Amino acid sequence: MQRFRIAALAALALAWGSSPSFAQELYRDQMSSGAGWGLNASSLDYIATFGYDYSADAIPEAPNSRVGDTATSGLKMQANLVDGAYSVFTVYPIGQSFSGDYMLRFDAWMNYDADERINGGSNGTTEFLGGGIGYDDSSADIGPGAQVLATGDGGSGSDWRAFAEGAFLDAAEMTGLSRNGTDLYYADFLPGVAPPAGQVAQTAFPAGTAGSPGFQWITFEIRSEGGVASVFIERPDTARLEIAEFNGDGLRPYTSDGNISLVYADFFSSISPAPAIMFGLIDNVVVSQINPVLAPPPAPPPAAPGSGSGSATVEEIPALGPLGPALVALLTALSGALGVRRKQRLHPD
């Protein structure tokens, strides 16, 4: 029985040690309150509503909500409602700072005026939502660090935008070699989706443009690992698509140390005839450390003389990869608790 237990523990440790990465949660906010959040804006023509009940717009629960979270509650973001001018704003958690290898994840939804998109030449329907890492707590616009933005309606020639220290990455630097959401790289991953049935004024309109995340939840993930930034999107079925990876060659340096940012923007002057249905949502903001260093467990007390049976030994477990020392210590502690003696192999006479 003890041989079986040790073998099972070793198999578990091997699987853990050979995994390419795992993460330890550092920060999480379900966006149900604006307490603890700051905001920087390029103008006064914006609205940021924390704790917005998005079920009022017939929008389903975000994919990464947890048991105990406030249901269908998140941050609603709107820009360029009245002025007809460039408007961008950034929200950030006050007093937070992250460094090393870490990642930011958040659920995002983009709503737009489907009537205007189809029948009005997209005037006022193209807005951007995204976020990033390495934020300086002061920039309203695209600033330091690694950031990503996307349109909801596919109305721009550059629907997917990645930035390093505020510099706009060229199409050739994007993983799909394009920034246009209609490119098959994006369109094969994100289907066009019609407005929710509960948005009664919009139900007469067909599915939107494939390749852009309008009327559907996606999860953004921005990572910094070993000085290389990477950006992914994830569907609710957990399928993932890489949007960009940069600075592997050292040519796109970026600041990773700093805060996180969540951004909403309208870079154009036109305004939708129905601004109330032009908005973005963010829910379930999480920052996690990638491959955290684990402290080894304390050494176990010595086994009592004559305790245990069987021939399993911790020394005979194969190499465990980069986490080997901590895992061997863990197995040592467990083996001591089970009363398995550390001993050398017995040789026949």
C-alpha positions as a Python dict, from the first residue, in 0.01 Angstrom:
ca = {
    (1, 'M'): (0, 0, 0),
    (2, 'Q'): (280, 242, 89),
    (3, 'R'): (462, 157, -236),
    (4, 'F'): (143, 256, -422),
    (5, 'R'): (108, 582, -227),
    (6, 'I'): (462, 690, -294),
    (7, 'A'): (433, 599, -663),
    (8, 'A'): (114, 804, -690),
    (9, 'L'): (277, 1100, -520),
    (10, 'A'): (578, 1074, -748),
    (11, 'A'): (357, 1066, -1058),
    (12, 'L'): (171, 1374, -938),
    (13, 'A'): (495, 1556, -868),
    (14, 'L'): (634, 1465, -1210),
    (15, 'A'): (325, 1598, -1381),
    (16, 'W'): (347, 1920, -1180),
    (17, 'G'): (720, 1962, -1231),
    (18, 'S'): (700, 1907, -1608),
    (19, 'S'): (419, 2162, -1660),
    (20, 'P'): (549, 2463, -1859),
    (21, 'S'): (409, 2717, -1614),
    (22, 'F'): (159, 2770, -1337),
    (23, 'A'): (38, 3083, -1166),
    (24, 'Q'): (-27, 3214, -818),
    (25, 'E'): (-304, 3472, -784),
    (26, 'L'): (-181, 3809, -656),
    (27, 'Y'): (-485, 4030, -706),
    (28, 'R'): (-851, 3994, -804),
    (29, 'D'): (-1143, 4234, -840),
    (30, 'Q'): (-1492, 4158, -969),
    (31, 'M'): (-1549, 4530, -1047),
    (32, 'S'): (-1858, 4558, -827),
    (33, 'S'): (-1730, 4878, -660),
    (34, 'G'): (-1515, 5173, -761),
    (35, 'A'): (-1355, 5189, -417),
    (36, 'G'): (-982, 5144, -458),
    (37, 'W'): (-978, 5240, -826),
    (38, 'G'): (-831, 5550, -990),
    (39, 'L'): (-910, 5702, -1330),
    (40, 'N'): (-724, 5916, -1582),
    (41, 'A'): (-909, 6063, -1881),
    (42, 'S'): (-828, 6273, -2188),
    (43, 'S'): (-1159, 6462, -2157),
    (44, 'L'): (-1472, 6481, -1944),
    (45, 'D'): (-1683, 6302, -2206),
    (46, 'Y'): (-1685, 5954, -2054),
    (47, 'I'): (-1877, 5743, -1803),
    (48, 'A'): (-1730, 5465, -1586),
    (49, 'T'): (-1996, 5272, -1392),
    (50, 'F'): (-1867, 5019, -1140),
    (51, 'G'): (-2108, 4754, -1018),
    (52, 'Y'): (-2323, 4784, -1330),
    (53, 'D'): (-2581, 4503, -1357),
    (54, 'Y'): (-2532, 4401, -1717),
    (55, 'S'): (-2824, 4160, -1708),
    (56, 'A'): (-3028, 4477, -1775),
    (57, 'D'): (-2889, 4454, -2129),
    (58, 'A'): (-2960, 4079, -2153),
    (59, 'I'): (-2589, 4000, -2125),
    (60, 'P'): (-2503, 3664, -1965),
    (61, 'E'): (-2265, 3609, -1674),
    (62, 'A'): (-1897, 3660, -1756),
    (63, 'P'): (-1707, 3332, -1810),
    (64, 'N'): (-1463, 3360, -1520),
    (65, 'S'): (-1704, 3456, -1244),
    (66, 'R'): (-1681, 3247, -929),
    (67, 'V'): (-1920, 3113, -671),
    (68, 'G'): (-2001, 3395, -430),
    (69, 'D'): (-1937, 3678, -679),
    (70, 'T'): (-2206, 3941, -729),
    (71, 'A'): (-2397, 3810, -1030),
    (72, 'T'): (-2378, 3996, -1365),
    (73, 'S'): (-2194, 4289, -1206),
    (74, 'G'): (-1897, 4463, -1366),
    (75, 'L'): (-1749, 4786, -1495),
    (76, 'K'): (-1940, 4959, -1776),
    (77, 'M'): (-1726, 5195, -1988),
    (78, 'Q'): (-1850, 5462, -2231),
    (79, 'A'): (-1670, 5739, -2421),
    (80, 'N'): (-1743, 6023, -2667),
    (81, 'L'): (-2110, 6049, -2577),
    (82, 'V'): (-2167, 6418, -2648),
    (83, 'D'): (-1864, 6612, -2769),
    (84, 'G'): (-1794, 6432, -3095),
    (85, 'A'): (-1422, 6424, -3022),
    (86, 'Y'): (-1137, 6189, -2938),
    (87, 'S'): (-1194, 6042, -2591),
    (88, 'V'): (-997, 5780, -2399),
    (89, 'F'): (-977, 5691, -2032),
    (90, 'T'): (-790, 5442, -1816),
    (91, 'V'): (-883, 5291, -1480),
    (92, 'Y'): (-631, 5129, -1246),
    (93, 'P'): (-624, 4982, -893),
    (94, 'I'): (-484, 5236, -651),
    (95, 'G'): (-166, 5135, -469),
    (96, 'Q'): (-95, 4822, -672),
    (97, 'S'): (240, 4743, -833),
    (98, 'F'): (363, 4421, -993),
    (99, 'S'): (700, 4300, -1114),
    (100, 'G'): (878, 3992, -1241),
    (101, 'D'): (693, 3735, -1448),
    (102, 'Y'): (319, 3792, -1419),
    (103, 'M'): (-2, 3820, -1620),
    (104, 'L'): (-322, 4021, -1629),
    (105, 'R'): (-652, 3856, -1726),
    (106, 'F'): (-999, 4007, -1751),
    (107, 'D'): (-1333, 3926, -1913),
    (108, 'A'): (-1453, 4176, -2174),
    (109, 'W'): (-1775, 4240, -2367),
    (110, 'M'): (-1832, 4505, -2636),
    (111, 'N'): (-2177, 4635, -2728),
    (112, 'Y'): (-2249, 4856, -3029),
    (113, 'D'): (-2530, 5008, -3235),
    (114, 'A'): (-2601, 4730, -3488),
    (115, 'D'): (-2846, 4945, -3688),
    (116, 'E'): (-2587, 5216, -3743),
    (117, 'R'): (-2317, 4959, -3815),
    (118, 'I'): (-2526, 4802, -4092),
    (119, 'N'): (-2738, 5088, -4224),
    (120, 'G'): (-2546, 5399, -4126),
    (121, 'G'): (-2195, 5333, -4253),
    (122, 'S'): (-2057, 5256, -3907),
    (123, 'N'): (-2065, 5622, -3803),
    (124, 'G'): (-1989, 5628, -3433),
    (125, 'T'): (-1992, 5251, -3379),
    (126, 'T'): (-1619, 5181, -3370),
    (127, 'E'): (-1475, 5202, -3021),
    (128, 'F'): (-1189, 5022, -2846),
    (129, 'L'): (-1147, 4825, -2524),
    (130, 'G'): (-838, 4667, -2373),
    (131, 'G'): (-573, 4697, -2107),
    (132, 'G'): (-213, 4632, -2019),
    (133, 'I'): (70, 4594, -1771),
    (134, 'G'): (351, 4826, -1661),
    (135, 'Y'): (114, 5121, -1615),
    (136, 'D'): (244, 5444, -1456),
    (137, 'D'): (-80, 5546, -1276),
    (138, 'S'): (-93, 5875, -1467),
    (139, 'S'): (-139, 5828, -1844),
    (140, 'A'): (-492, 5870, -1979),
    (141, 'D'): (-397, 5751, -2326),
    (142, 'I'): (-185, 5459, -2441),
    (143, 'G'): (123, 5482, -2223),
    (144, 'P'): (413, 5276, -2094),
    (145, 'G'): (421, 4900, -2068),
    (146, 'A'): (259, 4636, -2289),
    (147, 'Q'): (-101, 4702, -2394),
    (148, 'V'): (-369, 4573, -2629),
    (149, 'L'): (-689, 4721, -2772),
    (150, 'A'): (-964, 4578, -2992),
    (151, 'T'): (-1274, 4710, -3167),
    (152, 'G'): (-1610, 4553, -3101),
    (153, 'D'): (-1762, 4604, -3445),
    (154, 'G'): (-1467, 4541, -3678),
    (155, 'G'): (-1497, 4892, -3815),
    (156, 'S'): (-1127, 4980, -3831),
    (157, 'G'): (-849, 4871, -4061),
    (158, 'S'): (-659, 4800, -3738),
    (159, 'D'): (-911, 4622, -3518),
    (160, 'W'): (-641, 4450, -3311),
    (161, 'R'): (-371, 4682, -3175),
    (162, 'A'): (-75, 4600, -2956),
    (163, 'F'): (160, 4857, -2805),
    (164, 'A'): (509, 4853, -2652),
    (165, 'E'): (583, 5168, -2451),
    (166, 'G'): (306, 5343, -2645),
    (167, 'A'): (448, 5243, -2984),
    (168, 'F'): (193, 5087, -3222),
    (169, 'L'): (317, 4746, -3341),
    (170, 'D'): (328, 4698, -3717),
    (171, 'A'): (98, 4443, -3878),
    (172, 'A'): (403, 4227, -3954),
    (173, 'E'): (477, 4211, -3580),
    (174, 'M'): (136, 4067, -3496),
    (175, 'T'): (113, 3690, -3468),
    (176, 'G'): (-146, 3676, -3748),
    (177, 'L'): (60, 3922, -3961),
    (178, 'S'): (-245, 4149, -3972),
    (179, 'R'): (-429, 4396, -3751),
    (180, 'N'): (-756, 4369, -3943),
    (181, 'G'): (-1027, 4165, -3774),
    (182, 'T'): (-1162, 4043, -4108),
    (183, 'D'): (-836, 3854, -4168),
    (184, 'L'): (-899, 3480, -4147),
    (185, 'Y'): (-654, 3451, -3859),
    (186, 'Y'): (-909, 3632, -3641),
    (187, 'A'): (-1230, 3557, -3831),
    (188, 'D'): (-1178, 3180, -3806),
    (189, 'F'): (-1147, 3212, -3429),
    (190, 'L'): (-1419, 3463, -3340),
    (191, 'P'): (-1757, 3418, -3509),
    (192, 'G'): (-1986, 3707, -3588),
    (193, 'V'): (-2250, 3724, -3315),
    (194, 'A'): (-2591, 3890, -3322),
    (195, 'P'): (-2706, 4122, -3040),
    (196, 'P'): (-2866, 3947, -2741),
    (197, 'A'): (-3234, 3875, -2789),
    (198, 'G'): (-3318, 4087, -2487),
    (199, 'Q'): (-3182, 4401, -2655),
    (200, 'V'): (-3516, 4443, -2826),
    (201, 'A'): (-3423, 4739, -3045),
    (202, 'Q'): (-3136, 4536, -3191),
    (203, 'T'): (-3295, 4196, -3252),
    (204, 'A'): (-3378, 4269, -3617),
    (205, 'F'): (-3012, 4275, -3711),
    (206, 'P'): (-2793, 3981, -3814),
    (207, 'A'): (-2463, 3862, -3670),
    (208, 'G'): (-2182, 4111, -3661),
    (209, 'T'): (-1841, 4094, -3825),
    (210, 'A'): (-1642, 3776, -3764),
    (211, 'G'): (-1299, 3841, -3618),
    (212, 'S'): (-1411, 4111, -3374),
    (213, 'P'): (-1552, 4048, -3025),
    (214, 'G'): (-1884, 4231, -3048),
    (215, 'F'): (-2176, 4086, -2850),
    (216, 'Q'): (-1972, 3805, -2694),
    (217, 'W'): (-1749, 3750, -2392),
    (218, 'I'): (-1377, 3705, -2445),
    (219, 'T'): (-1095, 3701, -2193),
    (220, 'F'): (-786, 3913, -2252),
    (221, 'E'): (-453, 3789, -2120),
    (222, 'I'): (-141, 4007, -2121),
    (223, 'R'): (175, 3832, -1999),
    (224, 'S'): (531, 3932, -1925),
    (225, 'E'): (769, 3640, -1889),
    (226, 'G'): (1147, 3657, -1916),
    (227, 'G'): (1132, 4007, -2068),
    (228, 'V'): (898, 3893, -2346),
    (229, 'A'): (540, 4022, -2369),
    (230, 'S'): (259, 3814, -2515),
    (231, 'V'): (-109, 3885, -2565),
    (232, 'F'): (-384, 3621, -2595),
    (233, 'I'): (-760, 3616, -2617),
    (234, 'E'): (-965, 3326, -2487),
    (235, 'R'): (-1318, 3218, -2570),
    (236, 'P'): (-1555, 3089, -2298),
    (237, 'D'): (-1481, 2735, -2423),
    (238, 'T'): (-1113, 2807, -2323),
    (239, 'A'): (-985, 2800, -2683),
    (240, 'R'): (-702, 3055, -2712),
    (241, 'L'): (-554, 3274, -2985),
    (242, 'E'): (-224, 3461, -2961),
    (243, 'I'): (-256, 3821, -3077),
    (244, 'A'): (107, 3929, -3043),
    (245, 'E'): (440, 3841, -2887),
    (246, 'F'): (718, 4095, -2878),
    (247, 'N'): (1063, 4181, -2750),
    (248, 'G'): (1193, 3828, -2788),
    (249, 'D'): (1456, 3988, -3015),
    (250, 'G'): (1506, 4284, -2781),
    (251, 'L'): (1375, 4531, -3041),
    (252, 'R'): (1048, 4618, -2865),
    (253, 'P'): (1144, 4691, -2504),
    (254, 'Y'): (862, 4766, -2264),
    (255, 'T'): (813, 4841, -1896),
    (256, 'S'): (674, 4545, -1705),
    (257, 'D'): (717, 4677, -1351),
    (258, 'G'): (420, 4886, -1247),
    (259, 'N'): (44, 4873, -1227),
    (260, 'I'): (-224, 4729, -1454),
    (261, 'S'): (-455, 4935, -1675),
    (262, 'L'): (-802, 4891, -1824),
    (263, 'V'): (-870, 5118, -2121),
    (264, 'Y'): (-1173, 5235, -2317),
    (265, 'A'): (-1143, 5468, -2615),
    (266, 'D'): (-1317, 5632, -2907),
    (267, 'F'): (-1046, 5760, -3139),
    (268, 'F'): (-1297, 5909, -3385),
    (269, 'S'): (-1517, 6218, -3380),
    (270, 'S'): (-1847, 6062, -3493),
    (271, 'I'): (-2117, 5974, -3240),
    (272, 'S'): (-2371, 5694, -3270),
    (273, 'P'): (-2739, 5794, -3289),
    (274, 'A'): (-2790, 5551, -2997),
    (275, 'P'): (-2501, 5618, -2753),
    (276, 'A'): (-2676, 5431, -2471),
    (277, 'I'): (-2603, 5097, -2641),
    (278, 'M'): (-2240, 5186, -2718),
    (279, 'F'): (-2031, 5053, -2431),
    (280, 'G'): (-1777, 4801, -2308),
    (281, 'L'): (-1786, 4579, -2000),
    (282, 'I'): (-1502, 4443, -1787),
    (283, 'D'): (-1541, 4179, -1518),
    (284, 'N'): (-1317, 3944, -1318),
    (285, 'V'): (-982, 4124, -1321),
    (286, 'V'): (-703, 3893, -1204),
    (287, 'V'): (-325, 3937, -1174),
    (288, 'S'): (-117, 3623, -1122),
    (289, 'Q'): (252, 3554, -1080),
    (290, 'I'): (386, 3307, -1334),
    (291, 'N'): (597, 3018, -1199),
    (292, 'P'): (624, 3149, -842),
    (293, 'V'): (918, 3022, -636),
    (294, 'L'): (797, 2771, -380),
    (295, 'A'): (951, 2752, -36),
    (296, 'P'): (1039, 2393, 54),
    (297, 'P'): (835, 2240, 336),
    (298, 'P'): (1000, 2185, 675),
    (299, 'A'): (1195, 1864, 721),
    (300, 'P'): (988, 1577, 864),
    (301, 'P'): (1060, 1426, 1203),
    (302, 'P'): (1268, 1108, 1191),
    (303, 'A'): (1068, 788, 1146),
    (304, 'A'): (1031, 568, 1451),
    (305, 'P'): (1257, 261, 1445),
    (306, 'G'): (1095, -34, 1276),
    (307, 'S'): (810, 168, 1129),
    (308, 'G'): (687, 124, 772),
    (309, 'S'): (733, -151, 520),
    (310, 'G'): (802, -192, 151),
    (311, 'S'): (1096, -81, -59),
    (312, 'A'): (988, 254, -204),
    (313, 'T'): (1251, 526, -156),
    (314, 'V'): (1248, 897, -229),
    (315, 'E'): (1602, 870, -367),
    (316, 'E'): (1480, 655, -654),
    (317, 'I'): (1233, 916, -791),
    (318, 'P'): (1360, 1052, -1125),
    (319, 'A'): (1449, 1418, -1199),
    (320, 'L'): (1159, 1657, -1145),
    (321, 'G'): (1263, 1951, -1363),
    (322, 'P'): (1302, 2311, -1238),
    (323, 'L'): (1077, 2252, -940),
    (324, 'G'): (1268, 1940, -841),
    (325, 'P'): (1424, 2054, -510),
    (326, 'A'): (1095, 2179, -365),
    (327, 'L'): (907, 1873, -483),
    (328, 'V'): (1166, 1631, -348),
    (329, 'A'): (1141, 1807, -13),
    (330, 'L'): (764, 1780, -31),
    (331, 'L'): (782, 1408, -108),
    (332, 'T'): (1031, 1361, 171),
    (333, 'A'): (789, 1517, 416),
    (334, 'L'): (502, 1308, 288),
    (335, 'S'): (704, 990, 296),
    (336, 'G'): (800, 1060, 656),
    (337, 'A'): (435, 1113, 744),
    (338, 'L'): (350, 779, 587),
    (339, 'G'): (624, 605, 781),
    (340, 'V'): (826, 505, 475),
    (341, 'R'): (1191, 456, 558),
    (342, 'R'): (1458, 616, 344),
    (343, 'K'): (1702, 332, 275),
    (344, 'Q'): (1934, 194, 20),
    (345, 'R'): (1837, -84, -218),
    (346, 'L'): (1898, -433, -80),
    (347, 'H'): (2132, -649, -287),
    (348, 'P'): (2087, -1028, -308),
    (349, 'D'): (2360, -1240, -153),
}
